[in-house]
Amino acid sequence: MGRLAGKVALVTGGSRGIGAAIAQRLAADGADVALTYASAVDKAEAVAKRIEADGGRALVLKADNADPQAAVGAVEETVRGLGRIDILVNNAGIFTGGPLEQITLEELERILAVDVRAVFLASQAAARHLPEGGRIITIGSALTERVPAEGMTLYAMCKSALTGLTKGLARDLGPRGINATLILGGLIDTDMNPADGPAAGFFSAVTTLGRYGTAEDIAATVSHLAGDGGRYITGTAIAVDGGFAA
């Protein structure tokens, strides 16, 4: 039996990249896992099949975080489908960048909806169900600590909001024995930010290790925070960034 046996986790944006790695790691640790997708149902189902092939239990949920009802609905569907929720991993997010003067109101409102509002709403919904020992783990960005180039103002602003959210959640939920933490991810090799992309050389040089990390690096930290190793960690951010912000 894994160390998370008997637990239920919800991973938003779990169909690919970091989210898929987190879902599979938590399942390997013994948790039943619900994972959401916005459009890539085939990829989400492939993740679920891998979990089930290894003896785990998975639930695939369609939920676009741009829709406020979807963020809440995913939590409620997890409870209905898997019986409870012990771990919420707020992973789903989008990136919007470009010249400051060209950012549109529509772009501003969409990234705030997906990267900030949905995280708050999902956390609020989960708080109604989480038992003592519950966890809310949010995937943020090292850009909250260091912005190494132009064109990232909007994204850095949105991810910075998650710091205040995490600290507030820790205060609100600490009396119930529920922990809230934030992971500041750095350069992670995914299809959205490949290690062989056109700007990879520049960004790799910003890190102290001189390279990209993997989705499994983030998943390992989520695993630690979700288990007994994270029982006295709350209200704080942990950087998994290869020294990006050093």
N, C-alpha and C positions, 0 to 999 in steps of 0.2 A: 504494500500500500504506500502511495506517495505521501509526502508530508502535507499536502493540501487535500488529502482524501476527505470527502464529505463536504467540501467547500464548493461554492458555485461562483464563477467569475463571469463578468460581462466585459468584453473587449470591443470598444467601438472602433470602426474602421479596421476590422480584423481580416479583410479579404486578401491583403497583400502586404509586402514590405514589413515594416516594424510591427504592425498590428498582427499579421499572420504569425510572425515569430513569437510574439507574446502569447497569443492564443495557444500555440503548440507547446510552448514551454510550460504554461500553467497546467495544460492537460497532462503533460508528462509528469508534472508534480502531483497529479492525482485529482485535480479539480475538474468538475463538469464546467464546460465553457460555452457561453453564448457569444456569438460574434456578429457584428453588423456590417452591412455593405450598403453603398449608395446606388451603385449600378452594376458592378461586376459580380453578378450572381454566380457565374461559373467559377470564378476564382474563390469566392467564399465557400462554395460547395466542395471545391477541391481541398481546401483547408480542413473542412469538417470531415471529409473522407479520410484524410491522413490521420486525424485525431482518432476517429473510430477504428481505423485499421490497427492502431496501436492499443486498442482496448478502452479508449476514452469515450466520453459522451459529449456531443456537440449539438448546438442549436443555432441555426442560421436565421438571421433576422434582417429584413430590409428596413433601413432607416437612413434617410438623408438628413444630416444634422442642420441643414439650412431650414428645415421644417421644425419649429419648436415642439410640435406635438410628437414628432418622431423620436426626439431625444428622450422624452418622458416615456413614450410608448415602449421603447426598447427595454427600459428597466422593468416596466410592468409585465411585458411579455416574457422576460427572463424569469421573473418570479412565478408566473403562471406555468411556464413550460418546464422549468427545472426545480420549482418548489421553494426557492429562496434566492437571496443574493448575499454573498459575503465580501466580494471584491469587485469594485468598479475600476476599470482602466479606461480613462478618457484619452483615447489615442487619435480618433478621427480629427482631421484638420486639412486645411488647404493653404496654399502659398499664393500670395499676391505680391508682386514686386514691380519695380519700374521707376522711372523718374517721378519724383515727388509731385511735380506740377501736373502730371498727366493722370494721376490716380483719380478715378471717377467716384462719385457718390455711390453708385451701384456696387463698385468693387469694395468700397469701404464697408457698406452695409452687409454684403455677403460674407466677408471674412470675419467681421464681428459676430455675425449670426452663427457661423460654423465653428470658429476657433474660440469664442468666448461665451456667447449666450448658451449654446448647446451644452457646453461643459458645466456651466452653472446649473442648468435645468436637469441634466442627468444626475449631477451630484445631489441636488435637492431631492429628486425623486428617489434616489438610492438611499438617502438618509432616512427615509420613512420606513425602510425595510432592513437596513443593516443591523446585525446583532452586535453585541459586545465582541471586540476583536476584529470588527470589520475594517476594511481598507478602501480608501479612495486614492488612486494613484493616477496622476495626470502627466502626460508626456508633453513637455514644453520644449524650449529651444535655448541653446547657448547664446543665441542672438540677444537674449535679454541681458547678458553680461558683457557682450562685445559685438559691435557692428563693424565688420572689417572693410566694408565697401559701400558704395552708394546704392540706392534702389531698394533698400530693405526696411525703410522707416515704418511702413504700415504693418508689416509682419512682426517686426520687433515690438511694436506697441501692443499688438494683440497678445503676443506670447507673454509680455511683461504683466499683463492683467492677471495671468494665472498664478503669479506669485502671491498677490494679495488675496486671491480666491483661496489658495491653499492654506495660507496662514489663518484666514477667517474660518474656514472649515475645521481646521485643527482646534481652534478655540471653541467653536460651537459644538463640536461632536466629541471632543476629548472627555467631557464628563460621562459620556456613554461608553467610553473605552474604544472609540473608533479613531483610527489614524488617517491623516491626509498628508500626502507627500507629492512632490513635484520632481520629475526627472528632466534635467536640461540636456537634451540630446545635441550632440555636435554633428559632425559630418558623418552621416551614415550611408553606406552604399546601398541604395535602393533604385528601382526603376525611375523614381521621381528625381533622384539626386545621385546619378551613377558616379562611381569612382573614376571612370574613364570619360567623364563629360568634358565639355570645352573649357570650363573654368576650374576643373579639378586640381590642376597643378597649382594655381594661385591659392585656393582654399586649403589644400593639403599643407602648404608651406606656412599657413597661419597657425596650425597646430604644433604642439611641441613634439609630438611623435611623428609628424610628417606623413600621415596617412589617414585614410578614412577608417571608420569603424564598421561593424556589421550590425544588422538588425538583432542578431543573437546577443550582442553586447548590451543592448537596451533590455532585451528580454531577461537576461540574467539578473539585472538590477531589479526589475519588476518582481521576479521570482523571490529575490531576497526580501524585498519590502513586503511582499504578500504573506510571507511565512513568518516563522518565529524570529528570524533575524531582524525583522522590521518592527517588532512589538514595542520598542522604545524610541522609534524614529517617527516624528510627526511635526507638521508645521514648517518643514524645511525643504530646500531644493538640493538635489544631488546631481552634480555634473557628470555626464558620461560623454565626454567631448574630446578626449585625446589631448587635452591641454589647449583647446581652442581659445578659452577665455583667460589663460594664464598670463 
